[in-house]
Amino acid sequence: MKIDDLIIPQTPSAITSDWLTRALRCTGVLTDAKVVGIHVFPIGAGSGFVGQTARLRIEYDQQTVSAPATVFAKLSSANPTVRQQLRQVGLYETESGFYRDIAPLLSCPLTLPQPYLSLYNEESGECLLLLEDLGHAEFGDNLAGCSSADAQLVVEKLGALHAHYWEAPILKQLPWLRSLGDEASVRIGLYRSMLPRFEERCSNMMTSVIRESARRFAELMPRYIAQLASRPQTFTHGDFRADNFAFTSGPGGRRLTVFDWQVARRATGPRDLAYFLSGSLLVEQRRATEHSLLTLYHESLVANGVSGYDAGDLMQDVQAGLGAPLTTWVIAGGMLDFSSQRGAALFGEVCARLSAMLEDHQFGAYLNELASSRTGTT
């Protein structure tokens, strides 16, 4: 049986022992052994807007070294309408492609969850990932923020990732890896439609800096996307923040694992860096350590083979890169529900951090320069 012949289950509970046996044999995880029992433990509500997640504890008819005792299952939404909406923006296709084409490569400089299975149906938008269970790890927390030591580890590894794929030919050979230009009309339309709702729903958390920046950015997004296309491109995570990190400690030292690759893109690397600095560090902590972290990132680029890109280039791209978290939080604030206690606290803290960084890096002055440039159109 070929992996393409597998019918994708629509919910975690629909994954049967026979189906999982066939799936794991298709990928070489199993040879003679077979699955005889599955215990499903939904994570969260089990079926959110974006998808469904669960931990599967697996029983086999015989011991086998290659077979995991537990796996993390990530499925597309069970709602066909939602699946089709998300198919248009490539969330499932991107993450499935990442775990199929990038994660298995030994040359990838980041530690990633081991993928056991990656399935995606282009017509239906259905997706299923079976990944290494990271339940033993220490997960990052955006609200608490990263420690200074962990921030150094994160930034150094981010530089290594970006250097590895810096202007690499493979970036244009992966059909699922989109650039900002590829989705410009969708991105701009979504941002502009969510901006009024963001202002209304988050008025008590919004600063004047964010409000003015968000409105001006809405006008200038076409120019912004066109300008970034002329800068060096690499492989970016797109949602590079503490909530998507897991840490483990051992004889080899502290280890970082990065997950949730649904919005990976071909873009400028410092967008990820600006996203991390503006969202995953407390304001005073970021201000105290930012210079050393920027230096560390640049040193990591150079140490891993990037040339002709100096500290001035980096500062320019970090300043422009603040458009990434601004876009994300405007859309999220307009679209998602942050009414829970943690959600409200997180969104309020992120707004305060982003506002401080927009001001510190003179994002308004950058937008003024962008408005007077001849790059793109409005």
Secondary structure in CASP SS format (residue, H / E / C, confidence):
PFRMAT SS
TARGET T0000
AUTHOR 0000-0000-0000
METHOD secondary structure of the structure
MODEL  1
M C 1.00
K C 1.00
I H 1.00
D H 1.00
D H 1.00
L C 1.00
I C 1.00
I C 1.00
P C 1.00
Q C 1.00
T C 1.00
P H 1.00
S H 1.00
A H 1.00
I C 1.00
T C 1.00
S H 1.00
D H 1.00
W H 1.00
L H 1.00
T H 1.00
R H 1.00
A H 1.00
L H 1.00
R H 1.00
C H 1.00
T C 1.00
G C 1.00
V C 1.00
L C 1.00
T C 1.00
D C 1.00
A C 1.00
K C 1.00
V E 1.00
V E 1.00
G E 1.00
I E 1.00
H E 1.00
V E 1.00
F E 1.00
P E 1.00
I C 1.00
G C 1.00
A C 1.00
G C 1.00
S C 1.00
G C 1.00
F C 1.00
V C 1.00
G E 1.00
Q E 1.00
T E 1.00
A E 1.00
R E 1.00
L E 1.00
R E 1.00
I E 1.00
E E 1.00
Y E 1.00
D C 1.00
Q C 1.00
Q C 1.00
T C 1.00
V C 1.00
S C 1.00
A C 1.00
P C 1.00
A C 1.00
T E 1.00
V E 1.00
F E 1.00
A E 1.00
K E 1.00
L E 1.00
S E 1.00
S C 1.00
A C 1.00
N C 1.00
P H 1.00
T H 1.00
V H 1.00
R H 1.00
Q H 1.00
Q H 1.00
L H 1.00
R H 1.00
Q H 1.00
V H 1.00
G C 1.00
L H 1.00
Y H 1.00
E H 1.00
T H 1.00
E H 1.00
S H 1.00
G H 1.00
F H 1.00
Y H 1.00
R H 1.00
D H 1.00
I H 1.00
A C 1.00
P C 1.00
L C 1.00
L C 1.00
S C 1.00
C C 1.00
P C 1.00
L C 1.00
T E 1.00
L C 1.00
P C 1.00
Q C 1.00
P E 1.00
Y E 1.00
L E 1.00
S E 1.00
L E 1.00
Y E 1.00
N C 1.00
E C 1.00
E C 1.00
S C 1.00
G C 1.00
E C 1.00
C E 1.00
L E 1.00
L E 1.00
L E 1.00
L E 1.00
E E 1.00
D C 1.00
L C 1.00
G C 1.00
H C 1.00
A C 1.00
E E 1.00
F E 1.00
G C 1.00
D C 1.00
N C 1.00
L C 1.00
A C 1.00
G C 1.00
C C 1.00
S C 1.00
S H 1.00
A H 1.00
D H 1.00
A H 1.00
Q H 1.00
L H 1.00
V H 1.00
V H 1.00
E H 1.00
K H 1.00
L H 1.00
G H 1.00
A H 1.00
L H 1.00
H H 1.00
A H 1.00
H H 1.00
Y C 1.00
W C 1.00
E C 1.00
A C 1.00
P H 1.00
I H 1.00
L H 1.00
K H 1.00
Q C 1.00
L C 1.00
P C 1.00
W C 1.00
L C 1.00
R C 1.00
S E 1.00
L C 1.00
G H 1.00
D H 1.00
E H 1.00
A H 1.00
S H 1.00
V H 1.00
R H 1.00
I H 1.00
G H 1.00
L H 1.00
Y H 1.00
R H 1.00
S H 1.00
M H 1.00
L H 1.00
P H 1.00
R H 1.00
F H 1.00
E H 1.00
E H 1.00
R H 1.00
C C 1.00
S C 1.00
N C 1.00
M C 1.00
M C 1.00
T C 1.00
S H 1.00
V H 1.00
I H 1.00
R H 1.00
E H 1.00
S H 1.00
A H 1.00
R H 1.00
R H 1.00
F H 1.00
A H 1.00
E H 1.00
L H 1.00
M H 1.00
P H 1.00
R H 1.00
Y H 1.00
I H 1.00
A H 1.00
Q H 1.00
L H 1.00
A H 1.00
S C 1.00
R C 1.00
P C 1.00
Q C 1.00
T E 1.00
F E 1.00
T E 1.00
H C 1.00
G C 1.00
D C 1.00
F C 1.00
R C 1.00
A H 1.00
D H 1.00
N H 1.00
F E 1.00
A E 1.00
F E 1.00
T E 1.00
S E 1.00
G E 1.00
P C 1.00
G C 1.00
G E 1.00
R E 1.00
R E 1.00
L E 1.00
T E 1.00
V E 1.00
F C 1.00
D C 1.00
W C 1.00
Q C 1.00
V C 1.00
A C 1.00
R E 1.00
R E 1.00
A E 1.00
T C 1.00
G C 1.00
P H 1.00
R H 1.00
D H 1.00
L H 1.00
A H 1.00
Y H 1.00
F H 1.00
L H 1.00
S H 1.00
G H 1.00
S C 1.00
L C 1.00
L C 1.00
V H 1.00
E H 1.00
Q H 1.00
R H 1.00
R H 1.00
A H 1.00
T H 1.00
E H 1.00
H H 1.00
S H 1.00
L H 1.00
L H 1.00
T H 1.00
L H 1.00
Y H 1.00
H H 1.00
E H 1.00
S H 1.00
L H 1.00
V H 1.00
A H 1.00
N C 1.00
G C 1.00
V C 1.00
S C 1.00
G C 1.00
Y C 1.00
D C 1.00
A H 1.00
G H 1.00
D H 1.00
L H 1.00
M H 1.00
Q H 1.00
D H 1.00
V H 1.00
Q H 1.00
A H 1.00
G H 1.00
L C 1.00
G H 1.00
A H 1.00
P H 1.00
L H 1.00
T H 1.00
T H 1.00
W H 1.00
V H 1.00
I H 1.00
A H 1.00
G H 1.00
G H 1.00
M H 1.00
L C 1.00
D C 1.00
F C 1.00
S C 1.00
S C 1.00
Q H 1.00
R H 1.00
G H 1.00
A H 1.00
A H 1.00
L H 1.00
F H 1.00
G H 1.00
E H 1.00
V H 1.00
C H 1.00
A H 1.00
R H 1.00
L H 1.00
S H 1.00
A H 1.00
M H 1.00
L H 1.00
E H 1.00
D H 1.00
H C 1.00
Q C 1.00
F H 1.00
G H 1.00
A H 1.00
Y H 1.00
L H 1.00
N H 1.00
E H 1.00
L H 1.00
A H 1.00
S H 1.00
S C 1.00
R C 1.00
T C 1.00
G C 1.00
T C 1.00
T C 1.00
END
